[in-house]
Amino acid sequence: MSVSIQFLPDGVSVEAEVGEPLLAVADRAGVCIPTGCLMGSCHACEVDLEGQADPICACISAVPPGHDRLVVNLYVDPTW
């Protein structure tokens, strides 16, 4: 199933498949999500999914099922 993903604040959109790694989707869209450990423990890659209360670590997350459109809000942190 194809999901339309929009990365904010850049407004870049890309099509992705359910289960596809979020970092790979962002890379394909030309969007940089800062990473650190790539294991989810440093939280450098945290992003917000619209409609979800808690942030997720993009390095260990995939495109979730049950959506036809997903908005990913990137944090802007100059220390990363």
All heavy atoms as a GROMACS GRO file, in nm:
protein
  576
    1MET      N    1   0.083  -0.118   0.000
    1MET     CA    2   0.000   0.000   0.000
    1MET      C    3   0.088   0.125   0.000
    1MET      O    4   0.180   0.138   0.080
    1MET     CB    5  -0.091   0.000   0.122
    1MET     CG    6  -0.178   0.122   0.133
    1MET     SD    7  -0.281   0.111   0.279
    1MET     CE    8  -0.349   0.272   0.275
    2SER      N    9   0.061   0.216  -0.086
    2SER     CA   10   0.138   0.338  -0.099
    2SER      C   11   0.084   0.447  -0.005
    2SER      O   12  -0.036   0.461   0.012
    2SER     CB   13   0.131   0.387  -0.244
    2SER     OG   14   0.216   0.497  -0.261
    3VAL      N   15   0.178   0.518   0.059
    3VAL     CA   16   0.144   0.624   0.153
    3VAL      C   17   0.213   0.752   0.107
    3VAL      O   18   0.332   0.751   0.075
    3VAL     CB   19   0.192   0.589   0.296
    3VAL    CG1   20   0.160   0.700   0.392
    3VAL    CG2   21   0.132   0.457   0.342
    4SER      N   22   0.140   0.862   0.102
    4SER     CA   23   0.199   0.991   0.070
    4SER      C   24   0.255   1.051   0.199
    4SER      O   25   0.183   1.068   0.297
    4SER     CB   26   0.093   1.085   0.011
    4SER     OG   27   0.149   1.213  -0.011
    5ILE      N   28   0.384   1.080   0.199
    5ILE     CA   29   0.449   1.134   0.318
    5ILE      C   30   0.498   1.275   0.287
    5ILE      O   31   0.564   1.298   0.187
    5ILE     CB   32   0.567   1.046   0.362
    5ILE    CG1   33   0.514   0.907   0.395
    5ILE    CG2   34   0.640   1.108   0.480
    5ILE    CD1   35   0.613   0.813   0.452
    6GLN      N   36   0.463   1.367   0.377
    6GLN     CA   37   0.509   1.506   0.365
    6GLN      C   38   0.600   1.536   0.483
    6GLN      O   39   0.565   1.511   0.598
    6GLN     CB   40   0.393   1.603   0.363
    6GLN     CG   41   0.439   1.748   0.346
    6GLN     CD   42   0.325   1.846   0.346
    6GLN    OE1   43   0.222   1.826   0.409
    6GLN    NE2   44   0.343   1.955   0.273
    7PHE      N   45   0.719   1.588   0.452
    7PHE     CA   46   0.815   1.626   0.555
    7PHE      C   47   0.807   1.777   0.576
    7PHE      O   48   0.825   1.854   0.482
    7PHE     CB   49   0.957   1.586   0.513
    7PHE     CG   50   0.980   1.438   0.511
    7PHE    CD1   51   0.969   1.367   0.392
    7PHE    CD2   52   1.013   1.370   0.626
    7PHE    CE1   53   0.990   1.230   0.389
    7PHE    CE2   54   1.035   1.232   0.624
    7PHE     CZ   55   1.023   1.162   0.505
    8LEU      N   56   0.778   1.817   0.700
    8LEU     CA   57   0.775   1.958   0.737
    8LEU      C   58   0.899   1.990   0.821
    8LEU      O   59   0.948   1.903   0.890
    8LEU     CB   60   0.649   1.989   0.818
    8LEU     CG   61   0.515   1.966   0.747
    8LEU    CD1   62   0.401   1.998   0.843
    8LEU    CD2   63   0.504   2.050   0.621
    9PRO      N   64   0.956   2.106   0.817
    9PRO     CA   65   0.901   2.230   0.763
    9PRO      C   66   0.929   2.251   0.614
    9PRO      O   67   0.883   2.349   0.557
    9PRO     CB   68   0.972   2.337   0.846
    9PRO     CG   69   1.106   2.278   0.874
    9PRO     CD   70   1.080   2.130   0.891
   10ASP      N   71   1.002   2.160   0.549
   10ASP     CA   72   1.039   2.179   0.409
   10ASP      C   73   0.922   2.166   0.312
   10ASP      O   74   0.927   2.221   0.203
   10ASP     CB   75   1.149   2.081   0.369
   10ASP     CG   76   1.276   2.097   0.451
   10ASP    OD1   77   1.301   2.210   0.499
   10ASP    OD2   78   1.348   1.998   0.469
   11GLY      N   79   0.820   2.090   0.350
   11GLY     CA   80   0.706   2.071   0.261
   11GLY      C   81   0.733   1.972   0.149
   11GLY      O   82   0.660   1.968   0.051
   12VAL      N   83   0.837   1.891   0.162
   12VAL     CA   84   0.872   1.792   0.060
   12VAL      C   85   0.781   1.670   0.074
   12VAL      O   86   0.762   1.619   0.184
   12VAL     CB   87   1.020   1.749   0.074
   12VAL    CG1   88   1.054   1.639  -0.023
   12VAL    CG2   89   1.111   1.868   0.056
   13SER      N   90   0.724   1.624  -0.037
   13SER     CA   91   0.637   1.507  -0.035
   13SER      C   92   0.696   1.395  -0.119
   13SER      O   93   0.764   1.419  -0.219
   13SER     CB   94   0.498   1.542  -0.089
   13SER     OG   95   0.433   1.632  -0.003
   14VAL      N   96   0.669   1.272  -0.078
   14VAL     CA   97   0.719   1.154  -0.148
   14VAL      C   98   0.623   1.039  -0.121
   14VAL      O   99   0.554   1.036  -0.020
   14VAL     CB  100   0.864   1.119  -0.101
   14VAL    CG1  101   0.866   1.077   0.044
   14VAL    CG2  102   0.929   1.017  -0.189
   15GLU      N  103   0.618   0.945  -0.213
   15GLU     CA  104   0.538   0.824  -0.195
   15GLU      C  105   0.627   0.718  -0.132
   15GLU      O  106   0.744   0.705  -0.164
   15GLU     CB  107   0.485   0.774  -0.329
   15GLU     CG  108   0.383   0.864  -0.393
   15GLU     CD  109   0.253   0.872  -0.314
   15GLU    OE1  110   0.202   0.768  -0.269
   15GLU    OE2  111   0.202   0.985  -0.297
   16ALA      N  112   0.569   0.641  -0.040
   16ALA     CA  113   0.643   0.535   0.028
   16ALA      C  114   0.552   0.415   0.048
   16ALA      O  115   0.429   0.426   0.037
   16ALA     CB  116   0.695   0.586   0.163
   17GLU      N  117   0.611   0.304   0.080
   17GLU     CA  118   0.536   0.182   0.106
   17GLU      C  119   0.531   0.156   0.256
   17GLU      O  120   0.627   0.187   0.328
   17GLU     CB  121   0.601   0.062   0.035
   17GLU     CG  122   0.599   0.072  -0.116
   17GLU     CD  123   0.458   0.075  -0.173
   17GLU    OE1  124   0.372  -0.001  -0.124
   17GLU    OE2  125   0.434   0.153  -0.266
   18VAL      N  126   0.422   0.099   0.304
   18VAL     CA  127   0.410   0.059   0.443
   18VAL      C  128   0.525  -0.035   0.476
   18VAL      O  129   0.556  -0.126   0.399
   18VAL     CB  130   0.274  -0.009   0.470
   18VAL    CG1  131   0.271  -0.073   0.608
   18VAL    CG2  132   0.161   0.091   0.455
   19GLY      N  133   0.592  -0.011   0.589
   19GLY     CA  134   0.704  -0.094   0.631
   19GLY      C  135   0.839  -0.045   0.584
   19GLY      O  136   0.942  -0.094   0.629
   20GLU      N  137   0.841   0.051   0.494
   20GLU     CA  138   0.968   0.106   0.445
   20GLU      C  139   1.032   0.190   0.555
   20GLU      O  140   0.965   0.267   0.622
   20GLU     CB  141   0.941   0.193   0.322
   20GLU     CG  142   1.064   0.234   0.248
   20GLU     CD  143   1.034   0.308   0.118
   20GLU    OE1  144   0.916   0.318   0.077
   20GLU    OE2  145   1.131   0.356   0.058
   21PRO      N  146   1.163   0.174   0.578
   21PRO     CA  147   1.231   0.251   0.684
   21PRO      C  148   1.216   0.402   0.660
   21PRO      O  149   1.236   0.451   0.549
   21PRO     CB  150   1.377   0.209   0.672
   21PRO     CG  151   1.373   0.076   0.603
   21PRO     CD  152   1.254   0.082   0.510
   22LEU      N  153   1.182   0.473   0.767
   22LEU     CA  154   1.157   0.616   0.756
   22LEU      C  155   1.282   0.693   0.712
   22LEU      O  156   1.272   0.788   0.634
   22LEU     CB  157   1.106   0.670   0.889
   22LEU     CG  158   1.027   0.799   0.887
   22LEU    CD1  159   0.916   0.797   0.785
   22LEU    CD2  160   0.972   0.829   1.024
   23LEU      N  161   1.400   0.651   0.757
   23LEU     CA  162   1.523   0.719   0.714
   23LEU      C  163   1.546   0.702   0.564
   23LEU      O  164   1.592   0.794   0.497
   23LEU     CB  165   1.644   0.668   0.791
   23LEU     CG  166   1.665   0.722   0.931
   23LEU    CD1  167   1.793   0.663   0.992
   23LEU    CD2  168   1.670   0.873   0.935
   24ALA      N  169   1.513   0.585   0.512
   24ALA     CA  170   1.530   0.560   0.367
   24ALA      C  171   1.433   0.647   0.287
   24ALA      O  172   1.468   0.700   0.182
   24ALA     CB  173   1.507   0.413   0.336
   25VAL      N  174   1.311   0.663   0.336
   25VAL     CA  175   1.211   0.747   0.269
   25VAL      C  176   1.260   0.892   0.267
   25VAL      O  177   1.255   0.959   0.164
   25VAL     CB  178   1.074   0.736   0.338
   25VAL    CG1  179   0.974   0.834   0.277
   25VAL    CG2  180   1.021   0.594   0.329
   26ALA      N  181   1.307   0.940   0.382
   26ALA     CA  182   1.357   1.077   0.391
   26ALA      C  183   1.475   1.098   0.298
   26ALA      O  184   1.482   1.198   0.227
   26ALA     CB  185   1.397   1.110   0.535
   27ASP      N  186   1.566   1.002   0.294
   27ASP     CA  187   1.683   1.013   0.206
   27ASP      C  188   1.641   1.019   0.061
   27ASP      O  189   1.691   1.101  -0.016
   27ASP     CB  190   1.776   0.893   0.231
   27ASP     CG  191   1.905   0.903   0.153
   27ASP    OD1  192   1.974   1.008   0.164
   27ASP    OD2  193   1.937   0.807   0.080
   28ARG      N  194   1.548   0.935   0.021
   28ARG     CA  195   1.498   0.934  -0.117
   28ARG      C  196   1.432   1.067  -0.153
   28ARG      O  197   1.439   1.113  -0.267
   28ARG     CB  198   1.401   0.818  -0.137
   28ARG     CG  199   1.366   0.795  -0.281
   28ARG     CD  200   1.284   0.671  -0.304
   28ARG     NE  201   1.147   0.688  -0.256
   28ARG     CZ  202   1.093   0.621  -0.156
   28ARG    NH1  203   1.163   0.532  -0.091
   28ARG    NH2  204   0.968   0.642  -0.120
   29ALA      N  205   1.371   1.132  -0.052
   29ALA     CA  206   1.305   1.262  -0.075
   29ALA      C  207   1.403   1.378  -0.069
   29ALA      O  208   1.365   1.492  -0.095
   29ALA     CB  209   1.196   1.282   0.029
   30GLY      N  210   1.529   1.350  -0.035
   30GLY     CA  211   1.628   1.457  -0.024
   30GLY      C  212   1.619   1.533   0.106
   30GLY      O  213   1.669   1.644   0.117
   31VAL      N  214   1.556   1.471   0.206
   31VAL     CA  215   1.539   1.534   0.337
   31VAL      C  216   1.639   1.472   0.433
   31VAL      O  217   1.650   1.349   0.442
   31VAL     CB  218   1.395   1.512   0.390
   31VAL    CG1  219   1.381   1.562   0.531
   31VAL    CG2  220   1.296   1.582   0.298
   32CYS      N  221   1.709   1.556   0.506
   32CYS     CA  222   1.810   1.508   0.601
   32CYS      C  223   1.750   1.502   0.741
   32CYS      O  224   1.706   1.603   0.795
   32CYS     CB  225   1.931   1.600   0.601
   32CYS     SG  226   2.057   1.549   0.721
   33ILE      N  227   1.746   1.382   0.798
   33ILE     CA  228   1.711   1.364   0.938
   33ILE      C  229   1.841   1.333   1.010
   33ILE      O  230   1.904   1.230   0.982
   33ILE     CB  231   1.609   1.250   0.957
   33ILE    CG1  232   1.478   1.281   0.885
   33ILE    CG2  233   1.584   1.227   1.107
   33ILE    CD1  234   1.374   1.171   0.893
   34PRO      N  235   1.884   1.419   1.100
   34PRO     CA  236   2.010   1.395   1.172
   34PRO      C  237   2.003   1.263   1.248
   34PRO      O  238   1.898   1.226   1.301
   34PRO     CB  239   2.020   1.512   1.270
   34PRO     CG  240   1.929   1.616   1.216
   34PRO     CD  241   1.820   1.544   1.144
   35THR      N  242   2.114   1.192   1.251
   35THR     CA  243   2.121   1.066   1.324
   35THR      C  244   2.243   1.066   1.415
   35THR      O  245   2.336   1.144   1.395
   35THR     CB  246   2.130   0.945   1.229
   35THR    OG1  247   2.246   0.959   1.148
   35THR    CG2  248   2.006   0.933   1.143
   36GLY      N  249   2.240   0.980   1.510
   36GLY     CA  250   2.355   0.963   1.600
   36GLY      C  251   2.391   0.816   1.605
   36GLY      O  252   2.466   0.766   1.526
   37CYS      N  253   2.328   0.746   1.698
   37CYS     CA  254   2.363   0.606   1.724
   37CYS      C  255   2.304   0.507   1.625
   37CYS      O  256   2.352   0.395   1.614
   37CYS     CB  257   2.319   0.569   1.866
   37CYS     SG  258   2.139   0.562   1.886
   38LEU      N  259   2.198   0.543   1.557
   38LEU     CA  260   2.123   0.456   1.465
   38LEU      C  261   2.061   0.335   1.534
   38LEU      O  262   2.030   0.234   1.470
   38LEU     CB  263   2.210   0.411   1.347
   38LEU     CG  264   2.253   0.522   1.252
   38LEU    CD1  265   2.345   0.467   1.144
   38LEU    CD2  266   2.132   0.590   1.189
   39MET      N  267   2.043   0.345   1.667
   39MET     CA  268   1.979   0.238   1.744
   39MET      C  269   1.860   0.289   1.826
   39MET      O  270   1.800   0.215   1.901
   39MET     CB  271   2.080   0.171   1.836
   39MET     CG  272   2.191   0.100   1.761
   39MET     SD  273   2.308   0.015   1.869
   39MET     CE  274   2.383   0.150   1.956
   40GLY      N  275   1.831   0.419   1.817
   40GLY     CA  276   1.716   0.474   1.887
   40GLY      C  277   1.741   0.518   2.030
   40GLY      O  278   1.649   0.561   2.098
   41SER      N  279   1.865   0.508   2.076
   41SER     CA  280   1.890   0.544   2.216
   41SER      C  281   1.936   0.689   2.236
   41SER      O  282   1.918   0.744   2.343
   41SER     CB  283   1.990   0.448   2.280
   41SER     OG  284   2.111   0.449   2.210
   42CYS      N  285   1.992   0.752   2.134
   42CYS     CA  286   2.041   0.890   2.151
   42CYS      C  287   1.933   0.994   2.120
   42CYS      O  288   1.945   1.109   2.159
   42CYS     CB  289   2.165   0.914   2.067
   42CYS     SG  290   2.133   0.936   1.891
   43HIS      N  291   1.829   0.954   2.049
   43HIS     CA  292   1.715   1.040   2.015
   43HIS      C  293   1.750   1.157   1.923
   43HIS      O  294   1.672   1.251   1.911
   43HIS     CB  295   1.642   1.089   2.140
   43HIS     CG  296   1.586   0.976   2.221
   43HIS    ND1  297   1.461   0.926   2.197
   43HIS    CD2  298   1.640   0.901   2.321
   43HIS    CE1  299   1.438   0.826   2.281
   43HIS    NE2  300   1.546   0.809   2.357
   44ALA      N  301   1.863   1.152   1.857
   44ALA     CA  302   1.900   1.258   1.763
   44ALA      C  303   1.806   1.262   1.644
   44ALA      O  304   1.785   1.368   1.584
   44ALA     CB  305   2.043   1.238   1.714
   45CYS      N  306   1.745   1.150   1.611
   45CYS     CA  307   1.661   1.140   1.492
   45CYS      C  308   1.512   1.150   1.524
   45CYS      O  309   1.429   1.111   1.443
   45CYS     CB  310   1.690   1.010   1.419
   45CYS     SG  311   1.651   0.863   1.516
   46GLU      N  312   1.477   1.204   1.640
   46GLU     CA  313   1.335   1.214   1.677
   46GLU      C  314   1.258   1.304   1.582
   46GLU      O  315   1.305   1.411   1.543
   46GLU     CB  316   1.319   1.268   1.819
   46GLU     CG  317   1.327   1.162   1.924
   46GLU     CD  318   1.286   1.213   2.060
   46GLU    OE1  319   1.270   1.335   2.081
   46GLU    OE2  320   1.268   1.128   2.148
   47VAL      N  321   1.140   1.257   1.544
   47VAL     CA  322   1.047   1.334   1.461
   47VAL      C  323   0.908   1.318   1.519
   47VAL      O  324   0.881   1.226   1.597
   47VAL     CB  325   1.048   1.286   1.313
   47VAL    CG1  326   1.185   1.306   1.250
   47VAL    CG2  327   1.005   1.141   1.301
   48ASP      N  328   0.820   1.408   1.484
   48ASP     CA  329   0.680   1.400   1.525
   48ASP      C  330   0.597   1.353   1.406
   48ASP      O  331   0.613   1.405   1.296
   48ASP     CB  332   0.626   1.537   1.568
   48ASP     CG  333   0.666   1.574   1.708
   48ASP    OD1  334   0.675   1.484   1.794
   48ASP    OD2  335   0.688   1.694   1.733
   49LEU      N  336   0.509   1.258   1.429
   49LEU     CA  337   0.411   1.219   1.329
   49LEU      C  338   0.282   1.291   1.363
   49LEU      O  339   0.236   1.286   1.478
   49LEU     CB  340   0.387   1.069   1.329
   49LEU     CG  341   0.505   0.980   1.294
   49LEU    CD1  342   0.462   0.834   1.291
   49LEU    CD2  343   0.566   1.020   1.161
   50GLU      N  344   0.225   1.361   1.267
   50GLU     CA  345   0.102   1.436   1.291
   50GLU      C  346  -0.006   1.341   1.343
   50GLU      O  347  -0.028   1.234   1.287
   50GLU     CB  348   0.057   1.502   1.162
   50GLU     CG  349  -0.057   1.599   1.180
   50GLU     CD  350  -0.088   1.672   1.051
   50GLU    OE1  351  -0.163   1.618   0.969
   50GLU    OE2  352  -0.033   1.783   1.033
   51GLY      N  353  -0.070   1.382   1.451
   51GLY     CA  354  -0.176   1.302   1.509
   51GLY      C  355  -0.129   1.202   1.612
   51GLY      O  356  -0.209   1.127   1.668
   52GLN      N  357   0.000   1.196   1.636
   52GLN     CA  358   0.056   1.105   1.735
   52GLN      C  359   0.115   1.186   1.850
   52GLN      O  360   0.187   1.283   1.825
   52GLN     CB  361   0.163   1.016   1.671
   52GLN     CG  362   0.216   0.909   1.762
   52GLN     CD  363   0.305   0.810   1.688
   52GLN    OE1  364   0.273   0.769   1.577
   52GLN    NE2  365   0.415   0.775   1.749
   53ALA      N  366   0.086   1.150   1.972
   53ALA     CA  367   0.125   1.230   2.089
   53ALA      C  368   0.276   1.231   2.114
   53ALA      O  369   0.334   1.334   2.146
   53ALA     CB  370   0.053   1.180   2.213
   54ASP      N  371   0.340   1.117   2.099
   54ASP     CA  372   0.482   1.107   2.133
   54ASP      C  373   0.570   1.103   2.009
   54ASP      O  374   0.533   1.044   1.908
   54ASP     CB  375   0.507   0.980   2.215
   54ASP     CG  376   0.434   0.983   2.348
   54ASP    OD1  377   0.432   1.089   2.412
   54ASP    OD2  378   0.380   0.877   2.388
   55PRO      N  379   0.690   1.164   2.018
   55PRO     CA  380   0.784   1.157   1.905
   55PRO      C  381   0.835   1.015   1.886
   55PRO      O  382   0.830   0.933   1.978
   55PRO     CB  383   0.895   1.253   1.945
   55PRO     CG  384   0.886   1.267   2.092
   55PRO     CD  385   0.744   1.240   2.130
   56ILE      N  386   0.885   0.987   1.767
   56ILE     CA  387   0.945   0.857   1.737
   56ILE      C  388   1.088   0.878   1.691
   56ILE      O  389   1.125   0.985   1.645
   56ILE     CB  390   0.866   0.780   1.629
   56ILE    CG1  391   0.867   0.858   1.497
   56ILE    CG2  392   0.724   0.751   1.675
   56ILE    CD1  393   0.822   0.775   1.378
   57CYS      N  394   1.168   0.775   1.703
   57CYS     CA  395   1.305   0.778   1.651
   57CYS      C  396   1.299   0.724   1.507
   57CYS      O  397   1.264   0.608   1.485
   57CYS     CB  398   1.398   0.692   1.736
   57CYS     SG  399   1.429   0.762   1.898
   58ALA      N  400   1.334   0.808   1.412
   58ALA     CA  401   1.323   0.772   1.271
   58ALA      C  402   1.416   0.656   1.234
   58ALA      O  403   1.386   0.580   1.143
   58ALA     CB  404   1.352   0.893   1.183
   59CYS      N  405   1.528   0.643   1.305
   59CYS     CA  406   1.626   0.540   1.268
   59CYS      C  407   1.576   0.398   1.293
   59CYS      O  408   1.627   0.304   1.233
   59CYS     CB  409   1.758   0.563   1.341
   59CYS     SG  410   1.753   0.528   1.517
   60ILE      N  411   1.478   0.383   1.379
   60ILE     CA  412   1.426   0.249   1.409
   60ILE      C  413   1.277   0.238   1.376
   60ILE      O  414   1.210   0.146   1.423
   60ILE     CB  415   1.451   0.210   1.556
   60ILE    CG1  416   1.387   0.311   1.650
   60ILE    CG2  417   1.599   0.193   1.583
   60ILE    CD1  418   1.385   0.269   1.797
   61SER      N  419   1.226   0.330   1.297
   61SER     CA  420   1.083   0.333   1.264
   61SER      C  421   1.061   0.315   1.114
   61SER      O  422   1.144   0.353   1.033
   61SER     CB  423   1.021   0.464   1.309
   61SER     OG  424   1.034   0.479   1.449
   62ALA      N  425   0.945   0.259   1.084
   62ALA     CA  426   0.906   0.238   0.945
   62ALA      C  427   0.773   0.310   0.920
   62ALA      O  428   0.705   0.352   1.013
   62ALA     CB  429   0.892   0.089   0.918
   63VAL      N  430   0.738   0.322   0.794
   63VAL     CA  431   0.610   0.381   0.756
   63VAL      C  432   0.500   0.292   0.813
   63VAL      O  433   0.493   0.173   0.782
   63VAL     CB  434   0.597   0.392   0.603
   63VAL    CG1  435   0.460   0.445   0.564
   63VAL    CG2  436   0.708   0.481   0.547
   64PRO      N  437   0.414   0.349   0.901
   64PRO     CA  438   0.313   0.267   0.966
   64PRO      C  439   0.193   0.238   0.875
   64PRO      O  440   0.163   0.316   0.785
   64PRO     CB  441   0.270   0.353   1.086
   64PRO     CG  442   0.294   0.494   1.042
   64PRO     CD  443   0.414   0.487   0.950
   65PRO      N  444   0.125   0.128   0.900
   65PRO     CA  445   0.004   0.097   0.822
   65PRO      C  446  -0.114   0.182   0.868
   65PRO      O  447  -0.110   0.246   0.973
   65PRO     CB  448  -0.020  -0.051   0.854
   65PRO     CG  449   0.040  -0.069   0.990
   65PRO     CD  450   0.158   0.025   0.996
   66GLY      N  451  -0.218   0.182   0.789
   66GLY     CA  452  -0.342   0.248   0.827
   66GLY      C  453  -0.350   0.395   0.789
   66GLY      O  454  -0.438   0.466   0.837
   67HIS      N  455  -0.260   0.441   0.705
   67HIS     CA  456  -0.261   0.581   0.661
   67HIS      C  457  -0.251   0.586   0.509
   67HIS      O  458  -0.183   0.505   0.449
   67HIS     CB  459  -0.140   0.658   0.718
   67HIS     CG  460  -0.133   0.660   0.867
   67HIS    ND1  461  -0.200   0.750   0.944
   67HIS    CD2  462  -0.065   0.581   0.953
   67HIS    CE1  463  -0.174   0.728   1.071
   67HIS    NE2  464  -0.092   0.625   1.080
   68ASP      N  465  -0.318   0.683   0.449
   68ASP     CA  466  -0.294   0.709   0.307
   68ASP      C  467  -0.210   0.835   0.292
   68ASP      O  468  -0.153   0.861   0.187
   68ASP     CB  469  -0.423   0.720   0.227
   68ASP     CG  470  -0.516   0.828   0.279
   68ASP    OD1  471  -0.490   0.884   0.387
   68ASP    OD2  472  -0.616   0.857   0.211
   69ARG      N  473  -0.199   0.912   0.401
   69ARG     CA  474  -0.118   1.034   0.404
   69ARG      C  475  -0.058   1.046   0.543
   69ARG      O  476  -0.124   1.021   0.643
   69ARG     CB  477  -0.206   1.155   0.376
   69ARG     CG  478  -0.131   1.285   0.371
   69ARG     CD  479  -0.227   1.400   0.332
   69ARG     NE  480  -0.158   1.527   0.337
   69ARG     CZ  481  -0.147   1.602   0.447
   69ARG    NH1  482  -0.200   1.562   0.561
   69ARG    NH2  483  -0.083   1.716   0.444
   70LEU      N  484   0.069   1.085   0.549
   70LEU     CA  485   0.139   1.098   0.676
   70LEU      C  486   0.222   1.225   0.673
   70LEU      O  487   0.292   1.251   0.574
   70LEU     CB  488   0.229   0.976   0.698
   70LEU     CG  489   0.293   0.957   0.833
   70LEU    CD1  490   0.188   0.936   0.941
   70LEU    CD2  491   0.386   0.837   0.829
   71VAL      N  492   0.214   1.305   0.780
   71VAL     CA  493   0.294   1.427   0.790
   71VAL      C  494   0.399   1.405   0.899
   71VAL      O  495   0.366   1.369   1.012
   71VAL     CB  496   0.206   1.549   0.823
   71VAL    CG1  497   0.292   1.674   0.840
   71VAL    CG2  498   0.103   1.572   0.714
   72VAL      N  499   0.525   1.426   0.861
   72VAL     CA  500   0.638   1.408   0.953
   72VAL      C  501   0.697   1.546   0.980
   72VAL      O  502   0.744   1.613   0.889
   72VAL     CB  503   0.746   1.315   0.892
   72VAL    CG1  504   0.863   1.300   0.987
   72VAL    CG2  505   0.686   1.180   0.857
   73ASN      N  506   0.692   1.587   1.106
   73ASN     CA  507   0.750   1.716   1.147
   73ASN      C  508   0.892   1.692   1.198
   73ASN      O  509   0.912   1.618   1.294
   73ASN     CB  510   0.666   1.780   1.259
   73ASN     CG  511   0.530   1.821   1.210
   73ASN    OD1  512   0.519   1.904   1.122
   73ASN    ND2  513   0.426   1.761   1.266
   74LEU      N  514   0.987   1.756   1.132
   74LEU     CA  515   1.127   1.743   1.172
   74LEU      C  516   1.160   1.849   1.275
   74LEU      O  517   1.116   1.963   1.266
   74LEU     CB  518   1.218   1.762   1.050
   74LEU     CG  519   1.190   1.671   0.930
   74LEU    CD1  520   1.283   1.707   0.817
   74LEU    CD2  521   1.204   1.526   0.968
   75TYR      N  522   1.240   1.811   1.372
   75TYR     CA  523   1.290   1.908   1.467
   75TYR      C  524   1.406   1.982   1.405
   75TYR      O  525   1.480   1.928   1.323
   75TYR     CB  526   1.342   1.839   1.594
   75TYR     CG  527   1.236   1.773   1.676
   75TYR    CD1  528   1.239   1.637   1.700
   75TYR    CD2  529   1.132   1.845   1.730
   75TYR    CE1  530   1.142   1.574   1.776
   75TYR    CE2  531   1.034   1.786   1.807
   75TYR     CZ  532   1.040   1.650   1.829
   75TYR     OH  533   0.944   1.590   1.905
   76VAL      N  534   1.423   2.106   1.443
   76VAL     CA  535   1.538   2.185   1.399
   76VAL      C  536   1.624   2.210   1.523
   76VAL      O  537   1.588   2.290   1.607
   76VAL     CB  538   1.495   2.317   1.333
   76VAL    CG1  539   1.616   2.397   1.290
   76VAL    CG2  540   1.404   2.290   1.214
   77ASP      N  541   1.733   2.135   1.535
   77ASP     CA  542   1.820   2.145   1.650
   77ASP      C  543   1.963   2.171   1.602
   77ASP      O  544   2.025   2.082   1.545
   77ASP     CB  545   1.815   2.016   1.731
   77ASP     CG  546   1.893   2.023   1.861
   77ASP    OD1  547   1.970   2.120   1.881
   77ASP    OD2  548   1.878   1.932   1.943
   78PRO      N  549   2.014   2.291   1.623
   78PRO     CA  550   2.147   2.325   1.571
   78PRO      C  551   2.260   2.244   1.632
   78PRO      O  552   2.369   2.240   1.577
   78PRO     CB  553   2.160   2.473   1.602
   78PRO     CG  554   2.063   2.500   1.712
   78PRO     CD  555   1.952   2.401   1.695
   79THR      N  556   2.238   2.176   1.746
   79THR     CA  557   2.346   2.098   1.806
   79THR      C  558   2.366   1.966   1.737
   79THR      O  559   2.467   1.900   1.758
   79THR     CB  560   2.319   2.074   1.957
   79THR    OG1  561   2.197   2.002   1.971
   79THR    CG2  562   2.310   2.206   2.032
   80TRP      N  563   2.271   1.921   1.655
   80TRP     CA  564   2.287   1.796   1.580
   80TRP      C  565   2.325   1.830   1.440
   80TRP      O  566   2.330   1.774   1.350
   80TRP     CB  567   2.161   1.711   1.586
   80TRP     CG  568   2.138   1.652   1.720
   80TRP    CD1  569   2.047   1.693   1.812
   80TRP    CD2  570   2.210   1.544   1.781
   80TRP    NE1  571   2.058   1.615   1.924
   80TRP    CE2  572   2.156   1.526   1.910
   80TRP    CE3  573   2.314   1.463   1.741
   80TRP    CZ2  574   2.202   1.429   1.997
   80TRP    CZ3  575   2.361   1.367   1.828
   80TRP    CH2  576   2.305   1.349   1.954
   0.00000   0.00000   0.00000
